[in-house]
Amino acid sequence: MSYEKVERAKELTIGIKQTIKAVEHQQVEAVYIATDADKRLTQKVELLCKEKGVPVIHVDSMRRLGKACGIEVGAATAAIKKSG
């Protein structure tokens, strides 16, 4: 899956609450959602992204997404923030 782009990103938002805030403020270029995360939690992020026209990339593992973000725990969502 597309973990490489997350690993190379200069600025990230990690976690559901922070991702929602960033999407609401139109600060992201793409959102990554782990398919093994609880759907009740990620559904709001996915709907908000659709509403705001933000691309959503699904990845297979919270653990691998967290690792790509440089943290030691899993991440349900992560967003690559717009540069500038």
C-alpha positions as CSV (number, residue, x, y, z in Angstrom):
1,M,0.0,0.0,0.0
2,S,1.0,3.7,0.0
3,Y,3.0,4.0,3.2
4,E,6.0,5.6,1.4
5,K,4.2,8.9,0.8
6,V,3.4,9.1,4.5
7,E,7.0,8.3,5.4
8,R,8.3,11.1,3.1
9,A,5.7,13.8,4.1
10,K,7.1,16.9,5.6
11,E,4.1,17.5,7.9
12,L,1.5,15.0,9.1
13,T,-1.6,15.0,11.3
14,I,-2.0,11.7,13.2
15,G,-5.1,10.4,14.8
16,I,-8.9,10.8,14.2
17,K,-9.4,14.0,16.2
18,Q,-6.5,15.9,14.7
19,T,-7.3,14.6,11.2
20,I,-10.9,15.9,11.5
21,K,-9.7,19.3,12.6
22,A,-7.2,19.5,9.7
23,V,-9.8,18.5,7.1
24,E,-12.4,20.9,8.5
25,H,-9.8,23.7,8.2
26,Q,-8.9,22.5,4.6
27,Q,-5.3,22.0,5.6
28,V,-4.8,18.5,4.1
29,E,-4.0,17.2,0.6
30,A,-4.8,13.5,1.4
31,V,-6.1,11.3,4.2
32,Y,-5.0,7.8,5.0
33,I,-7.4,5.5,6.8
34,A,-6.4,2.0,8.1
35,T,-8.9,-0.6,7.1
36,D,-8.4,-2.5,10.4
37,A,-9.5,0.5,12.5
38,D,-13.0,0.6,14.0
39,K,-15.4,1.7,11.3
40,R,-17.5,3.6,13.8
41,L,-14.5,5.8,14.5
42,T,-13.2,6.3,10.9
43,Q,-16.6,6.7,9.3
44,K,-16.8,10.4,10.3
45,V,-13.4,11.1,8.8
46,E,-14.4,9.4,5.6
47,L,-17.7,11.3,5.2
48,L,-16.0,14.6,6.0
49,C,-13.3,14.0,3.4
50,K,-16.0,13.2,0.8
51,E,-17.9,16.4,1.7
52,K,-14.7,18.5,1.5
53,G,-13.3,16.8,-1.6
54,V,-10.2,15.4,0.1
55,P,-8.8,12.2,-1.4
56,V,-8.9,9.1,0.9
57,I,-6.3,6.4,0.6
58,H,-7.1,3.1,2.4
59,V,-4.2,1.2,3.9
60,D,-4.3,-2.3,5.5
61,S,-2.8,-1.8,8.9
62,M,-3.0,0.7,11.8
63,R,0.3,-0.6,13.0
64,R,2.1,0.0,9.7
65,L,0.4,3.4,9.3
66,G,1.6,4.4,12.8
67,K,5.1,3.2,11.9
68,A,5.1,5.2,8.7
69,C,4.1,8.3,10.8
70,G,7.1,7.7,13.0
71,I,5.2,6.6,16.1
72,E,5.4,3.3,18.1
73,V,1.6,2.7,18.2
74,G,-1.0,2.2,15.6
75,A,-2.8,5.1,13.9
76,A,-6.3,4.8,12.6
77,T,-5.9,7.9,10.4
78,A,-3.2,10.2,9.2
79,A,-3.3,13.2,6.9
80,I,-0.6,14.7,4.8
81,K,-0.9,18.5,5.3
82,K,-0.7,21.0,2.5
83,S,2.7,22.7,2.1
84,G,2.8,26.4,2.7
